[in-house]
Every structure is written in structure tokens, then in C-alpha cells.
Amino acid sequence: MRGRWPKQDLLLYPRRRRRKRPWPALVLGALAVGVLLYMMLGKEDEPDPVALARSATMAEAYMRVDSALALAQEGLNNGQAEAMVEARAEKSALTASFEEGRAATLAGEIKPNESVFLSLQRRNLSAGAIHKVVSATEKEFDFRRSRPGDQWRVQTDDAGEIVEFRYQTSPEDIWVTRRQDDGSYVSAQEEVPIEVRHEAVAGTINSSFWLALEATGESGALAHRFMEVFQYTIDFNTETRQGDHFALIVEKVYLNGEYLRYGRLIAAKYMGERGNYWAFYDEERGEEPGYFDEEGESLQRQFLRSPLPFTRVTSRYGRRVHPVLGGTRMHRGVDYGAPIGTPVQAVADGRVSFAGRRGGYGNLLIVKHSGGFETRFAHLDGFGRGIRSGVKVTRGQIVARSGNTGRSTGPHLHYEMLQNGQHIDPLSVDTAKGEALKGAALASFQQETVGPWRQRLMDTLKQAVPQALARTAVSPDETPDTIESAN
């Protein structure tokens, strides 16, 4: 079994140093020679045919052992034997069970619908031994956060007591629990030496923002993060155009020199027909960590612009010819084309008031929000985990999956918004912004955050998509501030 994190699995692939041991070849060789001499010279009469046959067999066995040891010795010299030993030990640990009277090293992975207690118990460890180590580990790690794929490793003594327990949820999140001399256990999260780098990315939109960012070599996860930052000012479903440009600076986390994951999006810029937008992350000056534009205005809003992170609008709010019933009727929502199973997110904090089947809506989810607002999501394939009437949800939480249930002509999401019981156009809602930075906080933000990151964003755009700045008809030798003022 391989871990979920190739080449970075500190749990299942611990490194060990082994010294070379050439003495087994000498011992076996001496033993074989001694047996041969005894058989051939120990008697003065005619050699026994059986003894001669045994002698030949011993000689052949010695040659085979000697050849195998020579190959193993050669492998030790170039590291291949150590790798083979490690692989064999790893494979053994993944399937081994504790046997009374023998210390053991066991390793495994949490399976669906399996607790860590059950996973360990399957390897013949006693309930008492498991309880001790799990109870100690729970002081540092909440096992309710366990999920399938989490990995564990156990070392026991010959009585079945656990000497060391390691639990890993990611390459950088490892908890180690060790037995002390007095029999108690102490648990702590292991420090993993990660490296955080700030890397810049820029590109031009040809068909969609998502594809444009992936064309830079980055993943869709970064595209989703960028869209989350600007979700209150740009609707990436309807407002992006071919020829728009973007740039961003993101944290990338590395472990042992290899890329592990994205960190925070530090700064971003979007240049398009609709306008130019900046975003800078700050966690020191505002009421809470978040993103602000270059003037210190918060990018936070009560509602997301769209319940889907990325798709297209297929039918807007207003009167239209009904695709099923015919005739002109009022369309009291917005339809988004989306494959069955596309995650649907809550557009604001609220509480679920209905989750079930309702007539032509098919599977319907209704969420009530502050300010007299209500949102509805119809034709769903299903609901998110734990979603039921009365449950609180938070903005951005996955609450359902789009589908094709009810009176529907194809897979899509029907999205409605009501205020004080009256339907309104979801795309027209523009709620109040978060608290803006002012005074000394704004001055330090613009000097310490906006200044340096803005410079780097513009430099990145110059190198990656110079045509983005050529449209301004400004000399590339001018400063970023001058270029931006021309925009």
C-alpha cells in the first residue's frame, strides 16, 4: 500500500541505516568446507556413495548461498539491498498482526466507516492497549476529524503493549504518542520542516479563467481560490472575456524540497473589460483576516455572487418561454448549466428550513438568512453530509450536489432568492461591504502590503503578458503606479 502522498510519506517509509554484514558468507563457507572435509577424509575405506551425494549437494548449496551473498553485498554497496529490506519490512508491517511473545511493527490505513480503534483491533491488539494510546493521543488530536486514508504505525513490546503510536493525516500533520518509563503515555504533534515560498503566476483568458490558469501549469484548486477572493466583485460565470489578464502571488508549501500544497493567496490582480481589480491579504489591521483592495476597502460581502464556483448561466431571471410547459412564464430564478454531482455552496450564513422532495423542483434545499433573505436550490441530485432541516450552514459550505430531478430538461441548478417573501433577481443583489481600513491602519497597509506586492504583480504581468500593459499605451519603463493610473 502506498500512502496518499508520494515520496513524502514520513509514516510508512521511515529511513533506517544498516551496517554491512559480510560475516554470514564466511560462516557458511567455513561450515560447508568443514562438512566436506569430514565426509571425504573422516573414513579410510571406500567413500560411501550417499556421502558423496551429500557432499555434492552441500557444495552446490554453498555456491548458491555464496552467489546470493555476493549479490546482496553488491546491492549493499549501491543501496539497492537497503531499499529491498525497507520495502520488505514495509510490506510486512502493512499486513502483520501482533503475536503473543513477539514484539511487532504494524502499519495501516483507516478505511471507510472504520474507526482508529477498530483498525488497530483488527491487528490483534488488545482493547486495553488501544484505549491507553488513543486516550493519550486524543489530548492533542480529535479523532472525530479522522477520515479514510489517514495512516498509522504502531510498535509493540512482546506483551502487546504499545510502545509508540504514530498517526498521520497529511505529510505535515503527524502525531506521535510514546510510552514513558512509568507506563504513562505522552503525545505531541511532530514538527515537520516545511518551506513556504511566494511564487507569482500570470496569464491571459482565451476561453475561460479556469482553463487560462491551468494553462500556466497550475491546478484548478488555485483557480478556485482566486475566484473565491474576487467572488463579490466579479462573476466568473458571466463577466470574464477573451483577452482579460490576471496575475497572482500564492504561497506554495514544500516538504523536503518537493511541492506539497498551496498556502494562502497573498495578492492578486484582474484586468478586464469590466474593470481592474486588486486584492491583498491582511491579517493584522482589520477586524478579522481577509482581503482588501488597494484603497483598503474590504472585499467581503454577505452573499457569494454564485452558488457554484465555476459554470455558466443558461437562463436568467425574468419572463421566458417555459422549456417544458410552453408559453411565456415568469422565471423566478437563475439557471446554471452544471454536470450532475457539481458541488453547490451556501451563498451566505444561514439555517436550513427544508431539504427534501417538492413537486417540480425535484430535490429542493431552502436556506433562510439574516435580513429577511431566503435562497432555494432546485433539481438537486442530493444533499451535503449532515444537511437537514434546522442545521446551520456557513457561507461557502458545500450543501448539495446539482442534478436533474423534478421538472427539468437536463442537468442544471435552479437558484432562487427571496427577500421578505418576494422573489428577487439573485444577480442584482449587492449587499454591504465589510469594514474598510482607515487612518493609521490604512497608511501602514498601503505602505507595507500594497506597495511591494503591487510592484511584483505588475512585474509578473510585464514578463508573462506584456500585451496586458501595452493596451495602456504607456512606456514599459514607467513605474507600476503610473501604468495603473493610465488604466
Phi and psi in degrees as a GROMACS rama.xvg file:
@    title "Ramachandran Plot"
@    xaxis  label "Phi"
@    yaxis  label "Psi"
@TYPE xy
-96.1107  154.399  ARG-2
-76.5595  177.19  GLY-3
-78.7981  -6.25128  ARG-4
-126.542  90.0958  TRP-5
-55.3653  136.567  PRO-6
64.5376  5.57737  LYS-7
-129.841  15.1756  GLN-8
-83.565  92.4242  ASP-9
-72.0851  -15.1054  LEU-10
-84.5871  -48.4987  LEU-11
-91.0717  -8.70479  LEU-12
-127.295  55.3358  TYR-13
-65.9817  142.684  PRO-14
-91.0882  136.525  ARG-15
-128.972  149.524  ARG-16
-102.276  130.95  ARG-17
-123.859  134.835  ARG-18
-81.9547  149.288  ARG-19
-71.3424  140.427  LYS-20
-126.775  87.291  ARG-21
-78.4678  -12.3254  PRO-22
-64.774  -26.8678  TRP-23
-58.987  -35.6336  PRO-24
-64.3374  -39.42  ALA-25
-66.6178  -41.5198  LEU-26
-65.7214  -46.7091  VAL-27
-64.5408  -38.3444  LEU-28
-64.2919  -44.3234  GLY-29
-63.4329  -40.3643  ALA-30
-63.1195  -45.2267  LEU-31
-64.2385  -42.9758  ALA-32
-63.1729  -40.8589  VAL-33
-61.9158  -42.791  GLY-34
-64.2109  -41.3397  VAL-35
-61.7459  -47.3905  LEU-36
-61.5634  -40.0371  LEU-37
-64.3064  -43.841  TYR-38
-67.5481  -35.9495  MET-39
-87.6969  -31.1857  MET-40
-114.632  -6.28572  LEU-41
-74.1489  -14.5167  GLY-42
-126.104  144.905  LYS-43
-89.6631  -20.0281  GLU-44
-83.6357  -168.814  ASP-45
-63.6028  141.553  GLU-46
-61.9416  138.418  PRO-47
-73.075  127.593  ASP-48
-56.7473  -36.5752  PRO-49
-65.3782  -40.3796  VAL-50
-65.3355  -39.2781  ALA-51
-63.2715  -38.8055  LEU-52
-65.6452  -41.0755  ALA-53
-64.3453  -38.1571  ARG-54
-62.0476  -42.7604  SER-55
-65.4742  -39.4985  ALA-56
-64.3314  -42.1577  THR-57
-63.4462  -39.7916  MET-58
-64.4898  -43.4494  ALA-59
-64.4452  -41.5467  GLU-60
-62.0934  -41.7515  ALA-61
-60.4734  -43.7955  TYR-62
-61.1226  -40.8915  MET-63
-66.4097  -44.7543  ARG-64
-61.767  -43.2531  VAL-65
-62.1444  -41.323  ASP-66
-64.8602  -41.9629  SER-67
-64.2825  -41.1728  ALA-68
-66.625  -36.4665  LEU-69
-63.3686  -42.593  ALA-70
-65.1211  -41.3429  LEU-71
-63.1365  -40.2454  ALA-72
-62.5519  -41.8734  GLN-73
-63.0337  -40.5244  GLU-74
-63.8578  -40.1195  GLY-75
-59.416  -35.1687  LEU-76
-67.64  -29.5517  ASN-77
-110.374  11.5521  ASN-78
86.2636  -4.70146  GLY-79
-69.9227  -37.6492  GLN-80
-64.9135  -40.656  ALA-81
-60.7526  -41.7932  GLU-82
-63.5521  -40.1086  ALA-83
-64.6781  -41.8773  MET-84
-63.6853  -43.2464  VAL-85
-61.4082  -44.3751  GLU-86
-63.9457  -40.5175  ALA-87
-67.2815  -40.7305  ARG-88
-65.3734  -40.126  ALA-89
-62.4059  -47.9256  GLU-90
-61.7056  -39.5537  LYS-91
-65.7222  -42.1623  SER-92
-64.5515  -31.5851  ALA-93
-73.0689  -18.536  LEU-94
-120.988  -9.36621  THR-95
-72.3215  155.074  ALA-96
-126.749  156.051  SER-97
-69.4317  136.494  PHE-98
-119.792  133.14  GLU-99
-54.5675  130.23  GLU-100
89.3218  0.223665  GLY-101
-130.97  124.353  ARG-102
-63.0333  148.972  ALA-103
-141.566  153.618  ALA-104
-117.731  120.474  THR-105
-123.42  147.807  LEU-106
-145.001  151.266  ALA-107
-166.987  -173.602  GLY-108
-139.071  139.162  GLU-109
-70.2955  129.005  ILE-110
-97.5387  164.333  LYS-111
-55.414  139.175  PRO-112
59.8169  32.1157  ASN-113
-128.561  133.362  GLU-114
-88.6254  164.493  SER-115
-64.9147  -35.0023  VAL-116
-60.0583  -47.5167  PHE-117
-67.1146  -37.8919  LEU-118
-61.9062  -40.3051  SER-119
-73.8367  -37.4493  LEU-120
-65.0404  -28.6526  GLN-121
-63.7649  -18.6783  ARG-122
-97.5049  20.0273  ARG-123
73.8653  19.8157  ASN-124
-82.905  144.435  LEU-125
-74.5535  153.377  SER-126
-61.2256  -36.8835  ALA-127
-64.8425  -43.8629  GLY-128
-64.0022  -41.3774  ALA-129
-66.1962  -44.2393  ILE-130
-58.1929  -41.6919  HIS-131
-60.2799  -48.045  LYS-132
-75.9924  -35.7122  VAL-133
-68.4906  -40.5734  VAL-134
-61.7455  -40.3532  SER-135
-68.7513  -40.0441  ALA-136
-69.0919  -32.2949  THR-137
-62.732  -17.9414  GLU-138
-68.9521  -21.8773  LYS-139
-113.551  -28.5834  GLU-140
-132.807  129.869  PHE-141
-85.6625  109.965  ASP-142
-68.4026  -7.49055  PHE-143
-69.1549  -15.8271  ARG-144
-89.0513  1.53408  ARG-145
-63.515  151.797  SER-146
-148.036  159.183  ARG-147
-56.0865  136.465  PRO-148
102.556  -18.3777  GLY-149
-59.1663  145.558  ASP-150
-116.55  148.121  GLN-151
-136.847  158.803  TRP-152
-145.431  135.682  ARG-153
-129.884  138.628  VAL-154
-118.349  130.246  GLN-155
-118.22  163.464  THR-156
-92.824  -177.577  ASP-157
-72.4734  -9.72543  ASP-158
-94.9784  -1.44594  ALA-159
90.9785  2.49084  GLY-160
-77.7036  139.923  GLU-161
-79.7819  122.2  ILE-162
-87.9955  -40.9563  VAL-163
-144.653  137.646  GLU-164
-129.193  126.109  PHE-165
-119.279  132.328  ARG-166
-128.069  127.71  TYR-167
-127.506  123.774  GLN-168
-103.264  -17.204  THR-169
-162.165  169.398  SER-170
-59.7983  -23.0846  PRO-171
-108.571  2.32907  GLU-172
-123.038  94.5927  ASP-173
-130.726  131.524  ILE-174
-114.356  135.715  TRP-175
-123.372  128.855  VAL-176
-120.235  124.832  THR-177
-123.775  144.378  ARG-178
-79.1407  135.946  ARG-179
-92.0185  172.785  GLN-180
-61.7681  -29.2654  ASP-181
-88.1335  6.45941  ASP-182
91.2377  -9.03374  GLY-183
-79.4774  171.517  SER-184
-122.559  142.501  TYR-185
-125.472  130.848  VAL-186
-118.782  146.322  SER-187
-156.713  153.942  ALA-188
-81.5352  131.281  GLN-189
-75.7068  135.719  GLU-190
-79.0151  124.239  GLU-191
-112.047  125.443  VAL-192
-74.7539  88.9347  PRO-193
-95.3626  156.493  ILE-194
-121.897  132.142  GLU-195
-110.299  123.389  VAL-196
-117.226  145.859  ARG-197
-97.4346  116.251  HIS-198
-121.709  142.912  GLU-199
-103.436  145.117  ALA-200
-138.128  141.778  VAL-201
-148.267  154.298  ALA-202
-168.697  179.608  GLY-203
-127.507  139.598  THR-204
-83.9845  127.982  ILE-205
-107.651  -43.2188  ASN-206
-125.485  -47.8435  SER-207
-146.949  157.266  SER-208
-63.4023  -42.1516  PHE-209
-57.134  -49.2739  TRP-210
-67.9507  -34.183  LEU-211
-65.1999  -39.8803  ALA-212
-72.3088  -38.9384  LEU-213
-63.0734  -29.4197  GLU-214
-66.6589  -18.451  ALA-215
-80.8801  -5.2724  THR-216
99.7811  -0.99386  GLY-217
-92.3411  170.106  GLU-218
-95.9705  166.934  SER-219
-62.2112  -23.745  GLY-220
-61.3475  -36.9828  ALA-221
-71.8629  -36.4304  LEU-222
-61.0998  -42.6416  ALA-223
-62.7016  -40.0717  HIS-224
-66.0715  -41.1354  ARG-225
-61.2187  -44.6377  PHE-226
-66.7749  -32.8796  MET-227
-62.5469  -39.1574  GLU-228
-63.954  -41.6598  VAL-229
-100.212  14.6738  PHE-230
-65.1103  -19.688  GLN-231
-91.2448  -12.2465  TYR-232
-117.743  -23.6102  THR-233
-128.864  128.594  ILE-234
-94.1987  103.727  ASP-235
-70.4285  -6.37716  PHE-236
-82.9052  -29.4493  ASN-237
-127.955  -18.1412  THR-238
-111.678  -0.805279  GLU-239
-85.433  148.917  THR-240
-134.507  154.196  ARG-241
-60.7224  133.492  GLN-242
96.8112  -8.8383  GLY-243
-66.6939  154.449  ASP-244
-126.357  157.469  HIS-245
-148.113  156.473  PHE-246
-148.604  149.767  ALA-247
-153.208  158.268  LEU-248
-125.594  123.255  ILE-249
-128.051  148.265  VAL-250
-77.0384  133.721  GLU-251
-120.169  130.065  LYS-252
-98.9987  129.769  VAL-253
-119.354  144.07  TYR-254
-126.608  121.851  LEU-255
54.253  37.1388  ASN-256
80.9857  -0.878852  GLY-257
-110.947  140.626  GLU-258
-60.6918  135.06  TYR-259
-113.561  -51.7439  LEU-260
-167.743  169.569  ARG-261
-80.5477  147.462  TYR-262
-103.205  -137.348  GLY-263
-80.163  151.263  ARG-264
-83.4225  116.262  LEU-265
-84.9098  -43.3799  ILE-266
-153.807  153.483  ALA-267
-155.249  152.981  ALA-268
-140.603  139.349  LYS-269
-128.109  126.192  TYR-270
-117.389  118.954  MET-271
-153.934  -177.455  GLY-272
-61.0135  -33.4659  GLU-273
-75.213  -20.0841  ARG-274
147.182  -176.565  GLY-275
-114.373  133.562  ASN-276
-131.767  140.529  TYR-277
-118.389  153.362  TRP-278
-146.992  131.383  ALA-279
-133.205  131.788  PHE-280
-82.5728  136.521  TYR-281
-144.767  135.451  ASP-282
-123.98  8.14469  GLU-283
-111.482  -31.8247  GLU-284
-102.196  -28.1582  ARG-285
-83.9225  178.864  GLY-286
-64.3115  -31.2849  GLU-287
-150.345  157.465  GLU-288
-56.8458  141.656  PRO-289
178.939  -168.16  GLY-290
-110.684  141.126  TYR-291
-132.544  153.587  PHE-292
-82.8878  -175.321  ASP-293
-66.6479  -17.4296  GLU-294
-96.9459  5.25451  GLU-295
84.6993  8.64712  GLY-296
-78.1766  135.3  GLU-297
-69.7091  141.738  SER-298
-92.0851  4.07402  LEU-299
-80.2357  143.34  GLN-300
-138.117  168.953  ARG-301
-71.4107  -40.2733  GLN-302
-113.561  144.525  PHE-303
-70.9682  154.506  LEU-304
-71.8713  -25.8826  ARG-305
-150.529  144.659  SER-306
-78.1202  -10.2412  PRO-307
-114.708  135.232  LEU-308
-63.5876  -31.9113  PRO-309
-162.362  116.374  PHE-310
-167.985  -160.946  THR-311
-129.677  149.893  ARG-312
-82.4082  124.801  VAL-313
-103.431  -19.9546  THR-314
-155.585  127.138  SER-315
-92.1093  174.303  ARG-316
-69.9594  136.16  TYR-317
133.973  -175.213  GLY-318
-74.8145  142.912  ARG-319
-160.102  168.534  ARG-320
-81.0315  121.656  VAL-321
-66.7009  128.076  HIS-322
-70.0464  -17.4572  PRO-323
-110.474  -50.7827  VAL-324
-85.4831  -19.0791  LEU-325
77.0072  171.405  GLY-326
77.1052  160.642  GLY-327
-83.8375  124.783  THR-328
-137.543  160.642  ARG-329
-79.1058  124.199  MET-330
-94.3891  108.29  HIS-331
-91.9369  27.9332  ARG-332
-161.136  -165.524  GLY-333
-125.029  133.549  VAL-334
-101.618  134.813  ASP-335
-116.47  124.337  TYR-336
-69.8094  127.246  GLY-337
-158.429  137.994  ALA-338
-61.7686  152.433  PRO-339
-57.4176  132.039  ILE-340
97.0148  -0.0764678  GLY-341
-64.9233  130.115  THR-342
-62.2437  134.923  PRO-343
-111.15  130.548  VAL-344
-110.662  147.788  GLN-345
-64.6675  135.53  ALA-346
-85.8836  -10.5456  VAL-347
-162.796  164.911  ALA-348
-62.2178  144.646  ASP-349
-179.448  -165.281  GLY-350
-134.557  133.968  ARG-351
-68.2621  127.843  VAL-352
-107.224  -18.5124  SER-353
-157.588  138.706  PHE-354
-150.125  101.796  ALA-355
175.498  -163.255  GLY-356
-90.7753  136.103  ARG-357
-150.219  100.021  ARG-358
47.482  -133.609  GLY-359
-67.3306  -17.4662  GLY-360
-68.2679  -20.3988  TYR-361
68.8283  -139.86  GLY-362
-71.6966  123.313  ASN-363
-125.781  137.703  LEU-364
-121.033  129.053  LEU-365
-120.799  129.338  ILE-366
-124.54  130.444  VAL-367
-98.8816  139.247  LYS-368
-124.529  168.964  HIS-369
-67.3325  160.202  SER-370
79.1152  15.0535  GLY-371
79.0054  13.386  GLY-372
-88.51  151.25  PHE-373
-144.547  137.122  GLU-374
-120.475  146.618  THR-375
-130.15  139.754  ARG-376
-128.117  119.337  PHE-377
-119.637  167.253  ALA-378
64.0963  29.434  HIS-379
-71.583  150.886  LEU-380
-81.1414  -31.9831  ASP-381
-176.441  179.817  GLY-382
-111.901  157.234  PHE-383
-67.9034  164.054  GLY-384
-60.9639  129.164  ARG-385
79.5953  1.44358  GLY-386
-79.976  118.992  ILE-387
-157.924  169.785  ARG-388
-58.3822  132.583  SER-389
96.0903  -11.9567  GLY-390
-80.3046  137.31  VAL-391
-78.9125  143.351  LYS-392
-129.25  156.869  VAL-393
-116.519  155.734  THR-394
-57.4467  129.853  ARG-395
90.2096  -9.2551  GLY-396
-70.5447  139.186  GLN-397
-74.4604  116.82  ILE-398
-114.015  -14.6245  VAL-399
-163.187  178.324  ALA-400
-128.846  131.662  ARG-401
-64.7779  155.125  SER-402
-154.881  -146.433  GLY-403
-150.308  39.4588  ASN-404
-93.2142  161.525  THR-405
76.2131  -153.601  GLY-406
-83.6535  90.0613  ARG-407
-141.602  142.572  SER-408
-96.37  -4.04673  THR-409
175.38  166.164  GLY-410
-57.6151  123.799  PRO-411
-169.645  171.296  HIS-412
-113.974  126.152  LEU-413
-99.0941  122.531  HIS-414
-122.464  123.506  TYR-415
-120.373  154.32  GLU-416
-136.608  135.569  MET-417
-124.414  148.533  LEU-418
-130.686  120.625  GLN-419
53.5596  39.3348  ASN-420
85.2864  -2.16599  GLY-421
-110.493  134.988  GLN-422
-66.1232  139.759  HIS-423
-134.547  163.646  ILE-424
-74.5286  115.873  ASP-425
-58.932  -30.492  PRO-426
-77.8289  -8.83028  LEU-427
-97.076  -5.98837  SER-428
-74.8049  127.634  VAL-429
-137.093  90.8318  ASP-430
-83.7789  174.142  THR-431
-64.6126  148.669  ALA-432
-79.4635  167.23  LYS-433
-74.0894  175.975  GLY-434
-65.1948  129.879  GLU-435
-83.1043  157.481  ALA-436
-79.1821  141.858  LEU-437
-139.493  162.9  LYS-438
57.071  -131.943  GLY-439
-63.928  -34.8262  ALA-440
-63.8476  -41.5871  ALA-441
-66.613  -42.4213  LEU-442
-61.8152  -45.7216  ALA-443
-69.2583  -35.2721  SER-444
-62.1052  -45.6068  PHE-445
-69.5129  -33.1083  GLN-446
-80.5138  -43.5973  GLN-447
-92.6063  -25.237  GLU-448
-110.706  -56.6201  THR-449
-62.8058  -48.0186  VAL-450
-52.9555  -61.9157  GLY-451
-67.6505  -40.1744  PRO-452
-72.4671  -34.2881  TRP-453
-63.1283  -41.9628  ARG-454
-59.1388  -44.9435  GLN-455
-69.1096  -37.4556  ARG-456
-61.0875  -43.4159  LEU-457
-68.9851  -37.3371  MET-458
-63.0736  -39.0735  ASP-459
-64.8553  -41.3251  THR-460
-63.8303  -40.2258  LEU-461
-59.6352  -41.194  LYS-462
-77.1613  -39.5161  GLN-463
-88.822  -43.3334  ALA-464
-136.769  72.5514  VAL-465
-58.0349  -25.1565  PRO-466
-65.074  -20.6322  GLN-467
-63.8739  -31.4492  ALA-468
-95.8562  -21.3227  LEU-469
-65.0716  -27.8662  ALA-470
-63.4074  -22.0956  ARG-471
-79.7694  -10.2309  THR-472
59.1079  34.7349  ALA-473
-115.482  142.538  VAL-474
-60.4966  136.443  SER-475
-65.7311  -10.9275  PRO-476
-81.532  -10.8656  ASP-477
-72.9397  162.138  GLU-478
-73.5294  160.579  THR-479
-58.1269  -36.2587  PRO-480
-64.1214  -40.0786  ASP-481
-66.8866  -40.5055  THR-482
-62.3338  -44.5573  ILE-483
-66.3518  -37.37  GLU-484
-64.2553  -29.7874  SER-485
-71.793  -24.6781  ALA-486
